[in-house]
Amino acid sequence: MTSATLGEGGPEVGPGSILEVAAQVFGVPISSDALVGEERMTPEQFTGPVNWGLSGGSRRG
């Protein structure tokens, strides 16, 4: 089960909501240590600075 199951980004969706729905779905209480979080990164944050120029290799042809 993911936050996308509940609709991402809504103010009512939080760890407590996810735990409540999971408990209803699976029929047992789910503790907060069962949650896995995420951090989103932009492509630039993930790759770092990109040098779009070609490297100094020789040309073949």
C-alpha positions as CSV (number, residue, x, y, z in Angstrom):
1,M,0.0,0.0,0.0
2,T,1.3,3.4,-0.9
3,S,0.2,7.0,-0.3
4,A,-0.8,7.0,-4.0
5,T,-3.5,4.5,-2.9
6,L,-5.1,7.3,-0.9
7,G,-4.5,10.1,-3.4
8,E,-1.2,11.9,-3.2
9,G,-0.8,15.4,-1.9
10,G,-4.1,15.9,-0.1
11,P,-4.0,17.5,3.3
12,E,-5.9,14.6,4.8
13,V,-3.3,12.1,3.7
14,G,-0.6,11.5,6.2
15,P,1.1,8.7,8.1
16,G,-1.9,8.3,10.4
17,S,-4.3,8.0,7.5
18,I,-2.2,5.4,5.8
19,L,-1.9,3.4,9.0
20,E,-5.7,3.5,9.5
21,V,-6.4,2.3,6.0
22,A,-3.8,-0.4,6.2
23,A,-5.3,-1.7,9.5
24,Q,-8.7,-1.8,7.8
25,V,-7.4,-3.6,4.7
26,F,-5.3,-6.2,6.6
27,G,-7.4,-6.5,9.7
28,V,-4.6,-6.0,12.1
29,P,-3.0,-2.9,13.7
30,I,0.0,-1.5,11.8
31,S,2.7,0.3,13.8
32,S,4.3,3.5,12.5
33,D,7.7,1.8,12.2
34,A,6.3,-0.2,9.3
35,L,6.1,3.0,7.2
36,V,8.8,3.7,4.6
37,G,9.3,7.3,3.6
38,E,10.7,8.9,0.5
39,E,12.4,12.0,-0.5
40,R,12.0,13.3,-4.0
41,M,14.8,14.9,-5.9
42,T,15.0,16.9,-9.1
43,P,17.1,15.4,-11.9
44,E,19.7,18.0,-11.1
45,Q,19.8,17.1,-7.5
46,F,20.3,13.4,-8.4
47,T,22.9,13.9,-11.1
48,G,24.7,17.0,-9.9
49,P,26.1,19.5,-12.4
50,V,26.0,18.2,-16.0
51,N,28.8,19.1,-18.4
52,W,26.9,19.1,-21.7
53,G,30.1,19.6,-23.8
54,L,31.8,16.7,-25.4
55,S,34.8,15.2,-23.7
56,G,38.2,15.9,-25.2
57,G,38.5,12.6,-27.1
58,S,39.7,12.3,-30.7
59,R,37.3,12.2,-33.6
60,R,37.0,9.1,-35.7
61,G,35.9,9.2,-39.2
